[in-house]
Amino acid sequence: MFLFKRLSKFIDHQYEQPKGLLGWYIGEKMIRQHKPETTWTIKLLNLQEDEDILEIGCGAGYAMKLLLNQPCVNKVSGLDVSKTLLHSSSIRNQLAIRNKRAQVVLGNVHELPFKDKQFSKVFSIHSVYFWENLPQAMAEIARVLKPNGSVSITLCDGKDGESWDTIKNMIETELIPLMKQMEFINVRLVNGPDSRGYHTVAITGEF
């Protein structure tokens, strides 16, 4: 039982901050698992001309690659806490990085290593679960958004018809009120696709 708990804790940590060969495998596995909500989130961004986009928790860089295929996108920056996944992302997007249309950056949402008003769009997919300080994270997102920029935070709030009360409570009593308090406008919860039985939603807002 003790060994099982240790193994479970190790795997959970790998999903939070993948490392080494197992981390690389998990990164590629997450690409396959999350394709439905990834493509949906990109459509939700409502891309316009000359977009400068930040993905928080870019993982192995699949969403970045999809965005870079869009002619209206100027540049995509990917941020992650995992050096292993950033290496995968840099390989997947090496041509765009070489052409200065993309960059991958080590860091976390609580202290974004970017200048003020840099991005027209900021989004994340399945990373908000690991944000330890939601007010600080949202303040940083607001700081790096350009005027009239927007944010989209994609996550799951249930599985196989069962709601996850902890996640729903976080959305309804913390995240949405916090965004409104920070003067995001048109804040809304958008229902997305079911992926492997998980129910996907996104919280969006404009700044």
SULWO-V717892 format. One record per residue. N is the residue number from 0. RES is the residue in three letters. OMEGA is omega in whole degrees, 0 to 359 (999 if undefined). Layout:
N,RES,OMEGA ; N,RES,OMEGA
//
This chain:
0,MET,180 ; 1,PHE,180 ; 2,LEU,178 ; 3,PHE,179 ; 4,LYS,179 ; 5,ARG,179 ; 6,LEU,179 ; 7,SER,179 ; 8,LYS,179 ; 9,PHE,180 ; 10,ILE,177 ; 11,ASP,179 ; 12,HIS,179 ; 13,GLN,177 ; 14,TYR,179 ; 15,GLU,182 ; 16,GLN,184 ; 17,PRO,180 ; 18,LYS,172 ; 19,GLY,183 ; 20,LEU,178 ; 21,LEU,178 ; 22,GLY,177 ; 23,TRP,180 ; 24,TYR,180 ; 25,ILE,178 ; 26,GLY,179 ; 27,GLU,178 ; 28,LYS,180 ; 29,MET,176 ; 30,ILE,181 ; 31,ARG,184 ; 32,GLN,190 ; 33,HIS,182 ; 34,LYS,181 ; 35,PRO,182 ; 36,GLU,177 ; 37,THR,180 ; 38,THR,178 ; 39,TRP,181 ; 40,THR,180 ; 41,ILE,176 ; 42,LYS,181 ; 43,LEU,181 ; 44,LEU,178 ; 45,ASN,187 ; 46,LEU,176 ; 47,GLN,181 ; 48,GLU,173 ; 49,ASP,180 ; 50,GLU,168 ; 51,ASP,194 ; 52,ILE,174 ; 53,LEU,170 ; 54,GLU,178 ; 55,ILE,186 ; 56,GLY,187 ; 57,CYS,178 ; 58,GLY,183 ; 59,ALA,168 ; 60,GLY,182 ; 61,TYR,179 ; 62,ALA,176 ; 63,MET,182 ; 64,LYS,178 ; 65,LEU,180 ; 66,LEU,182 ; 67,LEU,175 ; 68,ASN,180 ; 69,GLN,183 ; 70,PRO,181 ; 71,CYS,182 ; 72,VAL,179 ; 73,ASN,183 ; 74,LYS,176 ; 75,VAL,175 ; 76,SER,178 ; 77,GLY,180 ; 78,LEU,176 ; 79,ASP,179 ; 80,VAL,185 ; 81,SER,175 ; 82,LYS,180 ; 83,THR,182 ; 84,LEU,177 ; 85,LEU,176 ; 86,HIS,177 ; 87,SER,180 ; 88,SER,180 ; 89,SER,176 ; 90,ILE,182 ; 91,ARG,184 ; 92,ASN,188 ; 93,GLN,180 ; 94,LEU,179 ; 95,ALA,178 ; 96,ILE,179 ; 97,ARG,180 ; 98,ASN,177 ; 99,LYS,176 ; 100,ARG,180 ; 101,ALA,172 ; 102,GLN,174 ; 103,VAL,190 ; 104,VAL,175 ; 105,LEU,179 ; 106,GLY,180 ; 107,ASN,188 ; 108,VAL,184 ; 109,HIS,178 ; 110,GLU,185 ; 111,LEU,183 ; 112,PRO,182 ; 113,PHE,181 ; 114,LYS,179 ; 115,ASP,173 ; 116,LYS,184 ; 117,GLN,191 ; 118,PHE,175 ; 119,SER,178 ; 120,LYS,171 ; 121,VAL,178 ; 122,PHE,174 ; 123,SER,178 ; 124,ILE,177 ; 125,HIS,174 ; 126,SER,185 ; 127,VAL,179 ; 128,TYR,186 ; 129,PHE,179 ; 130,TRP,187 ; 131,GLU,182 ; 132,ASN,186 ; 133,LEU,178 ; 134,PRO,179 ; 135,GLN,179 ; 136,ALA,181 ; 137,MET,176 ; 138,ALA,178 ; 139,GLU,177 ; 140,ILE,178 ; 141,ALA,182 ; 142,ARG,186 ; 143,VAL,179 ; 144,LEU,173 ; 145,LYS,171 ; 146,PRO,184 ; 147,ASN,175 ; 148,GLY,182 ; 149,SER,179 ; 150,VAL,175 ; 151,SER,183 ; 152,ILE,184 ; 153,THR,179 ; 154,LEU,176 ; 155,CYS,181 ; 156,ASP,178 ; 157,GLY,180 ; 158,LYS,176 ; 159,ASP,177 ; 160,GLY,180 ; 161,GLU,180 ; 162,SER,174 ; 163,TRP,187 ; 164,ASP,181 ; 165,THR,179 ; 166,ILE,179 ; 167,LYS,179 ; 168,ASN,177 ; 169,MET,180 ; 170,ILE,189 ; 171,GLU,186 ; 172,THR,180 ; 173,GLU,190 ; 174,LEU,182 ; 175,ILE,177 ; 176,PRO,180 ; 177,LEU,179 ; 178,MET,178 ; 179,LYS,178 ; 180,GLN,179 ; 181,MET,174 ; 182,GLU,163 ; 183,PHE,179 ; 184,ILE,181 ; 185,ASN,179 ; 186,VAL,182 ; 187,ARG,174 ; 188,LEU,183 ; 189,VAL,178 ; 190,ASN,182 ; 191,GLY,184 ; 192,PRO,168 ; 193,ASP,182 ; 194,SER,182 ; 195,ARG,180 ; 196,GLY,179 ; 197,TYR,179 ; 198,HIS,184 ; 199,THR,173 ; 200,VAL,172 ; 201,ALA,172 ; 202,ILE,183 ; 203,THR,177 ; 204,GLY,179 ; 205,GLU,186 ; 206,PHE,999
//
